[in-house]
Amino acid sequence: MLKKDSKEAPKEASADSHDTDQASGNASVLSEPDSLRELHPMFEDHTTSFTNDTNLNLNPSILGGNSVFTEASTALPKSIFSSKYSSSTKQSSYFSQASRTKKPVRTDYGQPLQILEVPEDSKEDISGSSSDIIADKLHKLWQDIFYILNQYTASVHTLSTTVINMINCLKDYVAFVDTLNPYADAWSFSSYNNDDVRKILRMYLHMYDNLLKDDAYLRLKLLLCKVFNDFNASLKSHTRNLSHLLPDTMAKPTNFAIGINDGLELPNQEAISRIIAKVANSPLSVKEQNGSFIAPIARGIDKDMNVLCLYFGYPTLTDHHSRIVSSVQDLFEDVHVLLAKNQIDLASATTESRPNPVQLPSFPPGGAQKFKLPFRNPVDPLRPPMSLSLSVETSARVSGTMGGFIFPIIDTKKQPHLTSYANSKFAISCGHVCLDKRDDSDEYPYVHSPLSVLISLYKQALTAQHQKCGDSNQNMLQLQVAYGSILEQLDEFFPPREVDLYDSKTKQGRLEMRNFPKHRFGQIIWGERTLIQAKNTKTGLFLTDKRLSDLAIIKVNKILQCDQNYLGDDIAFNEYDPSLMFDNLYVRKVINLNRHTKEVPLERIAEVDSLASDENADSLSGLPVFKYGSTTKFTRGNLNGIKLVYWMDGAIHSSEFVVNSQENTTSFAAGGDSGSWILTKLEDLEGSSESKGLGVVGMLHSYDGEYRQFGLFTPMTEILSRLEEVTNIKWGVVGVNQKDMVINLSDSESESEFDEDTDEEDSEYESGVEEQANPPDID
């Protein structure tokens, strides 16, 4: 197995590097042993302590591979400084004495006049196919840019000079490609079929994300971005002139889900997966800031032009974190590393954190009243849809979202003692939304939907506006009457009632008048937020890793009809997605991610540089999904192919997560969205026998609080498995046929998770027909 020569190893500058005017021997660069020492908490091959395993091949990308797909390009030498047309093995062809001239160029970015080395026109033999020629040019382009960055790392050039040299290299490549005839010989290169493209993209991302952070480099950053867009367009013969046709379009680096490109894998994806598994299954309690995380994602400029990225998020950035990131950058030549101020937050909300919690009504001329509530209110209050806002009756601030409805699968012949629960209806949300931390709190608290928190906020704002209009002229008095009318309607829709609240400041209870819906939504009967031992939902065997269980089960008021998991008709969902009409508004399947059956046992998580195998491909990576939360409403995203690890409450957590879709211009999740279900259209699932309806993937519990691009969730199959473990009863999702409960796309055909033979008929919640019930309201 090849090892990287430490003298020739790429040493890219960290985000904290600064310009110098001249070459200096005082460059502050960590030695490799010192920098790798920062990785001790992450990479180790022991079960009791963290140590750096020196036997690991830390640079697998130097090995040969299947990245360059042309016959001529696969024959290229793999020395990191060699090329087909350069005999030197110690110097890039871009700076060879036989092929360079010196030309004065003014930078115009606040830097003195520099003498930049610009290559002469290439006199190389360009015989052969266009694909072969371009593959060779890409290999040399990577060498040149690699050499330029090394010059900056060694303090030979300033950062501005380095960027301009990189821009000139890219321009020369684009100019050369423009001389080729795309009609005689087509070509197509991307980060998924060429390792040089991946390395070039990775160096561009390093420059864009880490080195050019300062506002002083904004113009250079935009210029580099424009030139790289031209470079990307030249990689395919049919798009090489696209940048000239659409000069105003400029794709900037953005985040993608791993697997976004039709589930295709990138090299080193399995290695990154094992690193994350190693961290998640650490037997030690790694001390880190609460909310810190490592998110394995893809980063680039489009679906087939991205590379693997390790996204490090910390609430407070320190030099220690920068040193760790700088060390990780040297592990792989085609894996980007990003350090950002960010953290994982619970997706519940307080009234202070909700964006625009109160929207006052507007009145058209003539005094006509336009009264529309600023929160979701079902057309038929007795038939609640999914994704309603929800809060505990006594909660002063905390709220979330009710995901959907579930039911216990009870055989009344075999379990007669549970007959009273056979027709019960239950809703589900997150435990941290509904559970009170006080020891003296109600054991079974009531919950309301729509949530009383927003109703109270809305009434307070209306009352304040009503009082403002009292001491004004006649026209303002008309407005006062209008506001008074709305207040009366609000009290009619949501009758005020006295409730006993707990004051956290005085540590005492107090009575308060609040507006609530006419009928209580339900009552919490069980909930938890804790780390549990993970279990294989297929084999029933316990796994080595622990997972977060954040659940609250709500016994729904018997007067409410919950015979379907229905998105509802009070929201025009077809405005978000034209296909969300008719049958596509109903949940029909449960999607089994089944990732745990593919994870490598811990005793085998040692060779982090092992190549990914086809048998470990996940057909759900990159799957388009959406959710509707009470705060951010309808948002889209894609399932990520590798899980995320984060630190919270003194423990390491691992979670499935969604990356915000590029078509979605808003945040994927925010405070108040906790409990909302992650859904997908069955027509987007390959291998599904159903073409209409929705599949439920999981339930949202957290998000990244700074940029709100990631949504963390618990798979629905794990939730149902946990409920069965706690209650010794199987559970189902309302509206989903029990006999075809779970779509397991890891197999060629769908597989039922509930395959036991039973004599009972299909549940009434499966067929969607529920007997009318009129018992009294919950007291």
Secondary structure, DSSP 8 states (H G I E B T S, - for coil): -----TTTS-----TT----SS--TT-----HHHHHHTTTTT----SSS----TTS-S-GGGS--S---SHHHHTS---TT-BTTB--SSS-GGG-GGGEEEEEE---SS---EEEEEE--------S-HHHHHHHHHHHHHHHHHHHHHHHHTTSS-HHHHHHHHHHHHHHHHHHHHTS-TTTS--B--TTT-HHHHHHHHHHHHIIIIIS-SGGGHHHHHHHHHHHHHHHHHTBTTTTTHHHH-TT-----EEE-TTTTTT---TTHHHHHHHHHHHHT-SS-----TT-EEEEEEEEEETTEEEEEEEEEESS--HHHHHHHHHHHTT-TTEEEEEEE--EEES-B-TTTSSS--------TTS------SS---SSTTS--SSEEEEETT-SS-BEEE-EEEEEE--TTT-GGGGGGTT--EEEE-HHHH----TTS-SS-EEESS-HHHHHHHHHHHHHHHHHGGGS-HHHHHHHHHHHHHHHHHHHHS-EEEEEEEETTTTEEEEEEEE--SS--EEEEEEEEEEEEEE-TTT--EEEEEEEEEEEEEEE-TTS---S-B--SSS-GGGT-TT-SGGGGBEEEEEE--GGGTS--GGGTT-TT----GGG--TTTT-EEEEEETTTEEEEEEE-SS-EEEEETTEEEEEEEEEE-TT--S-S--TT-TT-EEEEEGGGSTT-S--SSEEEEEEEEEEETTT--EEEEEEHHHHHHHHHHHHSSEEEETTS-GGG-EEETTSSS---S------S---HHHHT-----------
